[in-house]
Amino acid sequence: MLQNVRIAFVGPGAMAEAMIRGVVVGELVSSDQVLAAGPRAARLEELRGKYGIQIFTDNIRAVENADVVVLSIKPQMLNPVMQGLKGRIRPNALVLSVIAGARIQAMENGLNHHAIVRSMPNTPAMIGQGMTVWTAAPSVTAEQRAQAQTILGALGQEIFVEEEDYLDMATALSGNGPAYVFLFMEAMVDAGVHLGFPRYIAEKLVMQTMKGSVEYAAQTPQHLARLRNQVTSPGGTSAEALYYLDKAGFRTALSRAIWAAYQRSSQLGRGKKRNVQDE
């Protein structure tokens, strides 16, 4: 699918490197098909040393002959970067964005380009275990969709959605999801230390418990509630712990947090600044 396809990354950050690693090390493309552009020469040299790709400090030089242009910059850099690239991307090229909150219409206007895929990966993509949700503008061809699916699949699992609004939902649920998991793990480790475990033992117990529980859930075709009930004996220790979590409003707090993240993602997509007076 990516044979002879030139992929240019504008923004050589961590997510760009995860994608470069996925397509180059995974042998989906050869290293000479990949280009990366950014302002920091040292970072570009680092990527060239690792993956043998072509590097540029000029975004235009990187994208001018590219078949796929990956926008992997920070959201606050999007407008100035689009100003520099407007009208310079090949008309038949695909633009693939991994920028949080950047809506397709805004990128179409800013780049004067219509073949755009918007995606929302998460940080486990760094080790090829990510979850990416993506959608495509109507101008994206079936071949370009397949190219996008292949590139995003190098990050882990991917799922296509028809409606762009799902991207804001995905931002709140899976995009931010690792933050919720890490906070929960941190709290469990701290509780273990409070009980009396050395921290390194508490960390090992929590890490393997999380890893094993997720893998067990993935391989067991049962509702999560049934899995929870398997370790909850009447009047037992799990029942006591879960009672206190419910009493503390654990489910409600998590649900409200994800809803707040969804609302904020929607605001960012409309260019609205956060107003603390509304809270």
C-alpha positions in Angstrom: 0.0 0.0 0.0 2.9 2.4 0.7 5.2 1.3 -2.1 6.9 4.3 -3.6 4.9 6.6 -1.3 6.9 9.5 0.1 5.9 10.5 3.6 6.9 13.9 5.0 6.6 14.6 8.7 6.2 18.3 9.7 7.2 18.3 13.3 9.8 15.7 14.5 8.4 15.2 18.0 7.7 12.0 20.0 4.5 11.0 18.1 6.3 11.6 14.7 9.1 9.3 15.9 6.6 6.6 16.9 5.1 6.7 13.4 8.5 6.8 11.7 9.7 3.8 13.8 6.5 2.0 13.0 6.7 2.4 9.2 10.5 2.1 8.9 11.3 -0.6 11.4 8.1 -2.4 10.5 9.3 -2.3 6.9 6.2 -0.7 5.5 8.4 1.8 3.7 12.2 2.2 3.1 14.0 4.9 5.0 14.6 7.0 1.9 10.8 7.3 1.5 10.5 9.2 4.8 11.3 12.9 5.3 11.1 15.0 8.5 11.2 18.7 8.9 11.5 20.9 12.0 13.5 23.9 13.4 15.9 21.9 15.6 18.8 20.5 13.6 20.0 18.4 16.6 16.6 16.6 16.8 16.5 16.0 13.1 20.1 14.6 13.1 19.0 12.3 15.9 16.1 10.9 13.8 18.4 10.5 10.8 20.9 8.6 12.9 18.2 6.2 14.2 16.2 5.6 11.1 18.2 6.8 8.1 15.5 9.2 6.9 15.9 12.5 5.0 15.8 15.7 7.1 15.0 19.4 6.4 14.8 22.6 8.5 12.5 24.0 5.7 9.0 22.6 5.8 8.3 23.5 2.2 11.3 21.5 0.9 10.1 18.4 2.9 6.5 18.5 1.6 6.9 19.7 -2.0 7.2 16.2 -3.4 5.5 14.2 -0.7 2.5 11.9 -1.3 1.5 12.0 2.4 2.2 15.0 4.7 1.9 14.2 8.4 1.2 17.2 10.6 2.7 16.3 14.0 3.3 19.7 15.5 2.0 21.2 18.7 -1.5 22.7 18.4 -0.2 26.3 19.1 2.1 26.0 16.1 -0.6 25.0 13.6 -1.6 28.4 12.3 2.0 29.7 11.5 2.9 26.3 10.0 -0.2 26.4 7.8 0.6 29.9 6.7 3.9 28.7 5.5 2.6 25.6 3.7 -0.6 27.1 2.2 -0.7 26.2 -1.5 2.6 24.4 -1.3 1.3 20.8 -0.8 0.7 18.8 -3.9 -3.0 18.8 -4.9 -3.2 15.0 -4.9 -1.3 14.5 -1.6 -2.9 13.3 1.6 -2.6 15.4 4.7 -2.7 13.3 7.9 -3.0 15.3 11.2 -2.3 14.0 14.7 -2.9 17.4 16.2 -5.3 17.4 19.1 -8.3 19.7 18.6 -7.5 20.7 15.0 -10.7 20.3 13.0 -10.7 19.3 9.3 -12.4 22.5 8.2 -9.8 24.7 9.8 -7.0 22.7 8.2 -8.7 22.8 4.8 -9.0 26.6 5.0 -5.5 27.1 6.4 -3.8 24.9 3.9 -6.1 25.5 0.9 -6.1 21.7 0.7 -9.0 19.2 0.9 -7.7 15.7 1.2 -7.3 15.6 5.0 -7.4 12.8 7.6 -7.7 13.8 11.2 -6.6 11.3 13.9 -6.4 11.0 17.7 -3.6 8.6 18.9 -2.5 8.1 22.5 0.9 7.8 24.1 1.1 4.0 24.1 1.7 4.5 20.4 5.3 5.1 21.5 5.7 1.3 22.0 3.3 0.2 19.2 0.4 -0.3 21.6 -1.6 2.8 20.9 -5.3 3.3 20.2 -6.0 5.7 17.3 -9.4 7.0 16.2 -9.5 8.7 12.8 -11.8 10.2 10.2 -11.5 11.5 6.7 -12.7 14.5 4.7 -15.0 13.6 1.8 -12.2 14.5 -0.7 -10.0 11.7 0.6 -9.9 8.8 -1.9 -10.2 5.1 -1.0 -6.5 4.7 -1.8 -5.6 7.5 0.6 -7.8 6.1 3.3 -6.0 2.8 3.0 -2.6 4.6 3.2 -3.8 6.4 6.4 -5.0 3.2 7.9 -1.7 1.5 7.2 0.4 4.4 8.7 -1.8 4.7 11.8 -1.9 0.9 12.2 1.9 1.1 12.7 1.1 2.8 16.1 -1.0 -0.1 17.4 -4.8 -0.5 16.9 -6.9 2.0 14.9 -10.6 2.6 14.3 -12.3 4.7 11.6 -15.3 6.8 12.4 -17.6 8.6 10.0 -18.4 11.6 12.2 -15.7 14.1 13.2 -17.4 14.8 16.5 -16.3 11.3 17.6 -12.7 12.6 17.6 -13.5 14.9 20.5 -15.0 12.0 22.3 -12.0 9.9 21.6 -9.7 12.6 22.9 -11.5 12.5 26.2 -11.7 8.7 26.5 -8.7 7.1 24.8 -6.5 10.1 24.0 -6.5 11.2 27.6 -7.1 7.7 28.9 -3.4 6.9 29.8 -3.4 9.9 32.2 -6.4 8.4 34.1 -4.7 5.0 34.2 -1.4 6.4 35.4 -3.1 8.4 38.1 -5.0 5.3 39.3 -1.8 3.3 39.3 0.0 6.1 41.2 -2.7 6.1 43.8 -2.5 2.3 44.2 1.3 2.4 44.6 1.0 5.2 47.2 -1.6 3.1 49.1 0.8 0.1 49.0 3.6 2.2 50.4 1.2 3.5 53.1 0.4 -0.2 54.0 4.1 -0.8 54.5 5.5 -2.1 51.2 8.8 -0.7 49.9 7.9 1.4 46.9 9.7 -0.8 44.4 7.6 -3.8 45.5 4.4 -1.8 45.5 5.2 -0.6 41.9 5.9 -4.2 40.7 2.6 -5.4 42.3 0.6 -2.7 40.7 2.3 -2.9 37.3 1.7 -6.6 36.9 -1.8 -6.4 38.3 -2.8 -3.8 35.8 -1.1 -5.6 32.9 -2.5 -9.0 33.8 -6.0 -7.6 34.4 -6.1 -5.8 31.0 -4.8 -8.9 29.2 -7.3 -11.1 31.0 -10.2 -8.8 30.1 -9.1 -8.7 26.5 -9.0 -12.5 26.2 -12.2 -13.2 28.1 -15.5 -12.7 26.3 -17.4 -11.5 29.3 -18.8 -8.2 30.5 -16.4 -6.3 32.7 -19.0 -6.4 35.5 -18.9 -10.2 35.5 -15.1 -10.2 35.6 -15.2 -7.8 38.6 -17.8 -10.1 40.3 -15.3 -13.0 40.0 -13.0 -11.4 42.5 -15.8 -9.9 44.7 -16.9 -12.4 47.4 -19.9 -11.4 49.5 -18.7 -9.7 52.6 -15.1 -10.1 51.5 -12.2 -7.7 51.1 -13.0 -6.7 47.5 -16.6 -6.0 48.4 -15.4 -3.8 51.2 -13.0 -1.9 49.0 -15.5 -1.4 46.2 -18.1 -0.2 48.7 -15.8 2.6 49.7 -15.0 3.5 46.1 -18.7 3.8 45.3 -19.2 5.8 48.5 -16.5 8.2 47.5 -18.1 8.7 44.1 -15.4 7.0 42.0 -17.6 6.2 39.0 -19.2 9.6 39.0 -15.9 11.5 39.3 -14.4 9.5 36.4 -17.5 10.0 34.2 -17.5 13.7 35.0 -13.8 14.0 34.3 -14.2 12.4 30.9 -17.2 14.6 30.1 -15.2 17.7 31.1 -12.3 16.6 28.8 -14.8 16.1 25.9 -16.2 19.6 26.4 -12.7 21.1 26.5 -11.7 19.3 23.3 -14.8 20.6 21.6 -13.9 24.2 22.8 -10.4 23.9 21.5 -11.7 22.8 18.1 -13.8 26.0 17.9 -10.8 28.1 19.0 -12.4 28.9 22.3 -10.1 29.8 25.3 -10.7 28.3 28.7 -12.6 30.6 31.0 -12.0 29.7 34.6 -14.8 32.0 35.7 -17.3 29.5 34.2 -16.2 26.8 36.6 
